[in-house]
Amino acid sequence: MDWPTWRDGVFSLRTFCAAALAAWISLRINLSSPGTAMLTVYIVSQPLTGMMLSKSVYRVLGTSAGVMASMTFIALFAQERELFVLASALWFGGCIYVSVLLRDAPGAYAPLLAGYTAAIIGFPAITQPEAVFDIATNRCVEILLGIGSAGVLSAIVLPRPVGPILLGRIEALLAATAQWAVGILRTEGTEEAPQADRARLIGDAVALETLRAHAVFDTRAIRLANDVIRQLQGRLFTFLAVLVSMQERGRLLRFRDPARWQAIRPAFEAVARIMDRSLGPDQPDDDDSIGAARRLIDTMQPTLEELRQSQTAMVVRILLDRLQDLLTLRTECRQLRDHVAAGTRPQTMRSAPSVSRHRDQAAAIMAGLTAFIALAVACSFWILTAWPNGAGAATILVVVFGFFSGADEPALSAKGFLRMAAVASVIYLIYFALVLPRVDGFAMLMLVLATVLVPAGMLMPAPRIGAAGLLLCINFLTLLGLSDRASLDFAGAVNNSLATLAGIALAVLLFQLTRPFGVRWMAQRFVSGIMADLARMASDPDLSQAEFESRMFDRINGLFSRLDHAAPGDRPILHGSLASLRVGHNIMILRRLSGELPPPASRAVAAALAALGVHFGRAWRRRSASGPEALASLTRASQALQALDTDRDTITALISVTAIWVTLSYQSEFFALPQTDGPALIRDLIVPTT
């Protein structure tokens, strides 16, 4: 366990002071629920300023949408409670659908807030519809007070902007990428880099987009260089894809033709020496050594006739071309990094690439439907039993579903919420019975609350136990429910605690009944998305490389964070997901060249792409049903290309066909293909997987 640091103590004290300030202002301007302002502070507070500001912006947007929805529903269905519940459940389910579809993007917070804000405002107001405007207005002002207080203190009390964190992450990512490249270029055996390091590298590259989205709120240089960061992230995705390709092809060549491997090793070593240098801004220019390395690579390129006659020569050509790519990418990443640090833009720059994320419609629909059913069930129980605390139970159920609907195993996360709610309930009842009756005045009240909230707040920044600290604070403040009218009804406090625990327990039960699939199902959804993108790549020429790469790395990151490389069943999935990158790139090359080849070869390549599209569309639904035809079509395309006169486009297409065939056969388990002999020239390249 990592013990809290002094920064964690500062964060906790700052957050509590912001909550106390929001509560004091609420009481001074006669708002009904200062507890809502305090709760808002703890919900939006983040150790980094930009994260807090971006979360606050989306909270305002989501709360505004939720307020308008609740007022609309009450205006339409004030006398028809059943219709009000139906409308609220449909709204909540739709908001959860959008939030889960957006996944961990910062914008996902707005629909989440819109969903449960409508319930938090609407359920108490349904019994007094004439007061809905006052309730909604008070809630909006209280939330704005909480956000404003948190923002002001975060900006003036030892602020920690995201911008420097982002720049440091970029530096570390460039260094780690270069070291991975050195490891691949200098490797002698077939061992791979530690999977944990590779998973962390991919995860950090994907996470740059989230950090960028937060950093624009607190760092001017990042705002000015916003598009440059997206360019840099796109270059990093390409860099990682090239390394994946080289790792597989290098292993293949070392296994099948050690002599050819030894012949090109000087080029690998020359590039490795360049990659091994620091990428820091104070390093001298290395254009001369890069030029020498490029010339050395050019002298080792196979002739066109060799490429036509030898598939092994094609692998050599692919590896040498990738070495050139590494040198280009290193230079581009270094230049873009310097512009990001300075907050400037290059004089000439391509349009920023599209950073596309994995969007799972099926998972989002399931989450939205589950949320709708859960709220409908909870409200039906409330209405049928006429339970006085039913609205409170339904409200906390909405909050739990809002928090955890996007999790792989929401029931497990909800159980953690239930445990912390039970702890908070015990603390709340002890305070309610023994401490609060002796409190006299606002200052004493805040001092008493600090004994719970400050220690719990120190846990919030910790990666492993931060959720427990946050949930303890949220549950304690929710149960406390500070208002402008003090009440010391212990029986009411007990009923309030029981209603909260009952609502959370019902959420756990409904999650277990409706969302039992878990991590394995989500991993399969990621693989299905990979196959769908490959199928689309084979049939849609408009899918851009940047969009394809960023979405693929997002899915690969999801797989690496969920699966275990040490598990025999998981290893082929992790290896195959990385291999999918190069399959997609080679499909893109074939699509570009298919219209420029002579008619017989063009038709064969088009047929191969069509067969690949069909197979990838079916691969994980009807395993191996279309695999033999896909491989056979690649064989026919290879034969058609070999029959043509030698030119650069023909050789490039032949290299891509060969590369796809090799990858599919090498990762046959992942791509749902049967083991096959294939053409003699290609068969000799396949490295046994056993």
N, C-alpha and C positions, 0 to 999 in steps of 0.2 A: 504493500500500500504506500502511495506517495503522500507524505504529510503536507499539509497546507503551508505555503510559503508566505513571506511578508506581502507579496503582491496579492495573494488570495485574501489576506486580512484587509488590505486596503480596499479591494473590490467589495468585500462584504460590508465593511463600514460605510463605504460610499453608497452602496445600494440601500442599506437601511436608512441612512440619512435622507436619501432621495424619497424613500417611502414615507418617512416621518414628515418631510416637507410637504408632500402631496396630501397627506391626511390633514395636516394643519391648515393648509389653504382650503381644503374642502370644507372643513368645519367653519372657517372664517367667512366663507361665502354661502353658508347654509345649504350645502349639498347633503343629500339624505344618506349617502353611503361612502364615507371616506375609506372604508375597507376596500372598495373597488379600486380606488386610486392606488392604495398600497399594493394590492395584488397585481395591478398593471405594471408597476415598477419592477416587481420580481419576475414577471413574465418576459418583459422586454429587455431586462438588463443582461449584458454580455461583457466579458472581460475586455473585448476589443471594441473601440468606439464605433467603427464603421459598421460592425455587425449589429450593434444596438440601434444605430440610426436607421439602417435599412429595415430591420425588423419593426421599428416604430412606424416607418412610413407605410409598410404593408399592413400593420395593425390598424392604423387609422383608416386605410381604404377598406379593409375587411369589416371593421366595426361599423363604418358608415353604411356599407351595403347591408349588413345584418340588421341594423336599426331600421332602415327603410323597408326591408322585407317584413320585419315583425309588425311595424305599424300598418303596413298594407294588409297583412293577414288578419290582424285584429279588426281593422276597419271593415273588411269583407265578411268575417266569420265570427264576430263578437258574440252572437247568439247561438252559434252552431259550433260547439266545442269539438265535435268529431271532425268537422271539415277543417277547423283550425289545426288540429293535430295532423290531419292528412297533408295539408299544405306545408306545415312546418317540417314534416318528415320528408316530403318530396324535396323541399329546399335544402335540407340538411344532407340528404343523399346526393343531390346534384353537386353541392359544394365539396363533399368528400371525394366525389368522382374527379372533379377538376384538380383538387389538391394532390391526390394520389397520382394522377396522370402527370402532373408537373414534378413529382418526386421531391428531391431535395433542393430544387431551385428556390432562391429567395422568394420569388413570386408565389410559391405554393402556400405561403403563410396567409395571404389575403383571403382566398376562398375558405380556408380552414376557419379563420375568425368569423367570416360572414356566416358560416354554417351554424356555429354554436352561439354566436351573439344573438341571432334571431330567437333561439330557444331561451337563453338566459333572460332576455327582456320580455319575450312574449308569454312564457309560462306564468310568471307572477302576475302579469297584467291581464290575463284572460279573465280573472275573477273581478277585475275592476277596469274595464276597457276605457272608461272615461279618463283614467290617469295614465294611459299609455304614452301620451306625448311628454308628460312630465318625467316619467320613468326613463324614456328614451333620451330625453335631453340631459337629465342628470347623469346618465351612464356615459354619454358622449363626453361631457365636460370632465367627469372623473377620469376617464381614460386619457383624455388629452392632458390633464394635470399630471397623471402618472408618467406619461411619455415625456412631457416637458421637464419635469423634475429629474427624471433619470438622465435625460439628454444634457441638461445644464451641468449637473454634477459630474457626469462622465467626461464632459469637455473641459472642466476646470480643475478637477482633482486627479492629478497624475494620469492624464489620458494616455491610452495605448492605441494609436491609429493602426489600421490594418495595412496601410501602404508599406511601411517598413517590413512588416511580416511577409507581405507578398514579394517584395524585392529580395528578401533573404531566402524565401522559398524558391524563387527563380534561380538564384545563384546556386543553391544546394542542388536543385534539380539538374541544372546544366553540368555541374561537377559529377553528379551521380551517373548521368547519361554518358558522359565522356569516359568514366571509369568502367561502365558496363561495356562500352565499345572497346576499350583497351583489353578487357578480359576476353571478349569474343575474338579479337584480332590476334591475341597472343596465346590462345588456348592450344594445348597439344593433344588433349584427350577428348572424350565425348561427354565429360561432365558439364553440367549446366551451372550457371550462376545460381546462388541460393534463391529459391522461389520467394521467400519472404522479402528479399531485397528487390526482386523484380516486381512483386506485387505492390510494394511500397512506392516504387518508382512510377508505376502506371497510375496508382491512386493519387500521387502528388500531381502528376500531369493533368489528370481529370479535375482535381480540386482547384487548379488555378482559376478556372472559370468562376467558381463560387467566391473565391477570395477577390477576384477582380470586381465582381458585382458589389461586394461590400466595400472595397477600398475606394471606389469612386465617391462614396459619401464623406470620406474624411481626409483624403489626400489629393491635393490639387494636381500634382505631377501625374498621378494615375488617371485623373479625369482627362488631362491633356493627351495622354498617351494611351487612351483606352483601346483604340483600334490596333495600336502597335502590340499591345499585350495579346490580343486575339491572334494577330499574325504570328507572334512568337509561340503561342500555344499550338497553332497549326503546324509550324515548323517542328516543334517537339514531337507531335504525333507522328509526323512523317519520319523523323529521326528514329523513333522507337520501332516503327514498322520496318524500316530498313535493317535495323539490328536484328529483329526477329527473323527476317529473311536470311541474313548472313549467317546467323547461328545454325539454322537448319542446313543451308547449302554447304557451309564449311564442314560441318560434321559429315555430310554426305560425301564430299570430295575426299576428305581424309580417309574415309572408310573404304572407298572404292578405287581410288587412284592416288596412292600416297606420293608417287613420283610427280604428278602434276601439282599436287598440293605443295610439295617442297619447291617446285619451280616458281610459284607465285608468292611464296612466303616473304621474300624481301619487300614486296609491295605492301603486304599486310603489316610488316614491322615498321615501314616508313610511315604509314598512316597512324599506327599505334603510338609512335613517338610524338607525333603532332597532337593526337588526342590526349596524351598523358600530360601535356603542359597545362598549367593553370589557365583558366578562362577569365581570371580577374582583370579588371580594367587597366591595371598598371603594367600588364605584361607587354613586352615589345611585339611589334608586328612580325608575323611569321609568313609573309607572302612568299618569300624565297623558298622556304622549305616546302610549302604547299605546292609551289610550281614544280619543284624537283620531284615531289611525290607523284604529281599528275603525269609528268613525262615518263617516269619509271613505269607507271601503270599502263600507259599507252604502248610502251615497248613490249609488254607481255600479252597484249590482246591477241587471241587466235585469229587466223585469217578467215575470210568468209567461206572459203572452201572447207576448212577444218570444221567450221560450225555446221556446215551442211552434212558432213559425213560422220561427225562424232557428237553424240549427245553429251559426253563428258566435257567436251570443249564448250558446249553451251553453258554448263554449270560454271566453268572458269570465266566465261564472258559475263555471266550474271554477277559473279562475285567481284570481278574487277569494276564493272559498272557501279555496283553498290559502294565500292571504295571511293569512287569519284563523288557519288552522292553524299557520302559522309563528310568529305572535305567541304563540299558546297554548303551543306546544312550547318556544319560547325561555324563557318564564316557568317552565314545569315543569322544564326542564333546569337552569336556574339554581337553583331551590329545591332540587332533589335534589342538585346539586353541593354546596351549602352543608351539607346534612345529612351527606353523605359525609365532608366535611372535618372536621366536628365529631364524627363518630361517633354521630350521633343518628338517630332515625326520626321521620317526620312523625306528627302525632297521628292522622291518618286516611290510610291508604294502601291501595291495592288490593293484592291478592295479587301476589307477584312473578311476572313473566311467565316462561313456559317458554323457556329459551334452547336451541334445538334446533340440532343440527349436521347437516351432510350425512353420511349413512351409506350407503356403497355396498356392497351385499351382493355384487354380482358381483366387484368388485375384491378384497374380503376373501376370498371363496371361492377366487379364483384364487391369491391370495398364500398362503393356507393349504394349498391343494393343491400348489403349487410347493414350499413348505417340506417337506411330507411326502415328496414325490418326492425332493428333494435329500438329505434325511437317509437315506432308504431306500437311495439309490444309494451314498452315501458309506459307509454301514455294510456294505452288500453287498460293496463292494470291500475293506473292512477284513477281513471274515470270510473271503472267498474267497481272498485273498492271504496271510492270516495275517501281515499287516504289523505289526511290533511297535509302530510309531508311528501305527497306523491310528486308535486312539482319539483321539490328539491332533489328527489331521487332521479327523476327524469333529466333534470338539468346536469347533474354530475355525470350521468351516463353519457350525455351528449359530449361533455368535456373529454371523457375517457376515450370515446370513439374518435373524437377529433384529434387527440394526441397520438393515438396508436394505430389508426386504420392503415397507415402506410407501412407499418412494420411487417416483416416476414412472418413473425409469430406474435401477433397482437395479444393473444391470451397471456403469453408469458410476460410481456411488458405490462399488461393490465394487472397481473398478479403483483408485480412490483409496486404499482400504484396503490393497490389495495393494502399491501403491507405498510407502506408509508402513511396511508390514510388511517390505519389502525393505530400506528404510533402517534400520529398527530392528534387523533381523537383522545387518546389517553392523556397526552399533555394538555390538550384543550380543556378537558373535563377537570383535571387537577387545578389548572389555572382558574377556571370558571368558579370552582367551588371554594378554593382556598386563597387565591391571590387577587383576582379582580375585585371582589367585594371590598378589599382594603385599599384599592387604588383611589387616589384623590388628585384629579387634575391630569392634563394632557402630558406634562413632562414625566410624571410618574408612570403613566400608562406606557409611554414609549420606552422608558427604562426597563419596565417589566417585559415588554415584548422583545427587547434587544437580547435578553438572556436566552431566547429561543432562536430568533432570526439571525443574529450575528454568527453564532457557531455553525448553524446550518448553512448560512450563506457562504462561509469559508470553504465548504465542500463543493459548491457549484462549479468553480472553474476546473476541478479535477476531472480528467477524462473518464476514469473508471467509476467514480462514485458521484460525479456531478449531478446525474439525474436524480439520485436519492436525495441529495440536499435540496434540489429545486422542488421535488415533489413534496418534501416535508414542509417547506415554506408555503407552497401553494395550498396544500391541504389545511395547514394550520390557519392561514389567513382566511380561507374559504369558510371553515367552521366558525372562526371567531366572528366574522361578519360584522365588523365595526360599523355602527350607524350613528346618526345624530341623536338617537334616543337609546339610552342605556337600558338593558334588560338583564335581570339576574334570575330568570326562571330556569332552575336547574333541570326540571323535567323537560322543558322545551329544548334545552341544550342536549340532553340525552337523546331525545327524539330526532333532533337535527343530526347528531352523529350517526345514529342508526340508519337514518334515511340516506346519508352519504355513503356509508358502508354498503347498504343494500343496493344502491344504484351502481356502485363500482362492482360489487359481486355479480349483479345481473349482467353487466358488460362483459365480465370475464366468462360467464356461462355462455352468453350469446357468441362471443368470439370463438369459444371452443366448439360450439355447434356449427357455426357458419364459416369459420376460417381455419380448418384443421390441417391445411396443406403444408405449411412450414417452409423451411429454407430450400429443401430439394425442389419443391414445385417452382419457387422463384428462380432457382438456377436453371431449371428447364425452360422457363419463360425467356430468360436471357439467351439461351442457346437457340430457341425458336426465333428470337429476334435477329440473331446473327444469320441464321439460314434465310430468313425473309429478306434481309438486306442483300445477301448474295444473289438470291433469286431476282430481286429488283435490279441489282447491278447488271445481271446478264440480259435484262430486257429493257432497261430504261437508260438511255444515253444521257439524260439530264441530271442524274445523280452525281453531285460534285464529289471530288476526292476529299475535300475538307469535311464535308458533311458526313461522308462514309466513315472516314477515319475517326472523327470525334465521337460518333455514335458507337462505333466498334470498340474504342477504348473505354467508353463509359460502360459498355456491357462486360468487357474483359475485367474492368475494375470490380464490377458487381460479382463476377464469378470468383475472382481471386479472393475477395473478402468473405465469401461464403463457403468455398470448398477447400479441402485439405489436399495439398500436393502429395502428402505421404500416403493417402488412401488410394489403393489401386484403382478403384472405380472413378475417382475424381481426376486422376492424372491425365487420362486421355482427353477429358473435357478441357482442362486448362491448356494443354499443349495444342489441341485443335482450335481453340478460340484464337490463340495467337497466330496459328497458321492461316486462319481465315483472312487475316489482313492481306497477306500476299496473294491469296487466291483472288480477292477482290481487285487488287491492283492489276493483276495480269488480265483479269476479265475486262477491266477498263481499257487496257492497251489493245486487246483484241477488238473491242467495240470500235475503237478509234481507227484501227487499221482495216477492218473488214471491208469497208467500202472502197479502199484503195488497192486491194489485191486483185489479181486476174480472176475472172468469173468462177472457174472451178474451185479455186482455193477460197474465194470469198463465200461461195455457197457452203463449202465444208465448214468454214469457221462460223458462219451464221447458224448452221445446223448444230454445231457443238455448243454454241452459246444458248440456243433454245433448249437443248437437252439438259444443259447444266441448270438453266432456270427452272425447268420442270423438276429436276431431281432435288434442288435445294428447297423448292416449295413443298416437297413431300417428305424430305429426308427424315424428320423426326416424328412424322405422323404415320407413314407406312415405310418402315425401315427397309432399305435395299431394293424396294420395288422398281425404282428407276435407275439404280446405280450402274448396272451393266451397260445400259444404253448410253449413259453419260460418258463412261470410260471409252466405249466403242466409238462414240462420235469424236472424242479427242484423238483417238488413234487414226480415224479417217482424215481428220483435219491435218494431223502431222504428216501423213502420207501425201496428201494433196500439196502441202507446202514444200515437201522435199522434192516433188516432181517439177517444181518451178525453177526458172533460172535464178541464180543467186543475186539478190540485191538486199539493201539494208532493211526495207520493210518486211520482206519475206523472212529474213533471219530473225528480226525482232518478233514477228508473229510466231515463228517456230519455237523460239526461246520461251515465249509466254505459254504456248500450248504444252510444251514439255514441263515447264514449271508447275502448271496446274495439275498435270497428270501425276507428277512426282509427289506433290503435296497431298493430293487426294488419296493416293495409294499409301503414302507414308502414315497418314492420319485416317486410315480407312474406318476405324471404329467410330471416331467422332463424326465423320461425314456419312455414316451409315452405308458403307460400301463393302461389297464382298471382296475377299482377297482374290487377286487375279494375276495372270502371268503377264499380259500385255505384250507390246512389241518388243522384240529382242533388244533393240538399242536402248529403250527406256527401262526395260526390266532390270538391266544390269546396274541401274542407278539407284534402285530401291534399297534402302538400308533396312535390314530386318528389325522389327519392333520388339522381338522377344529377346 
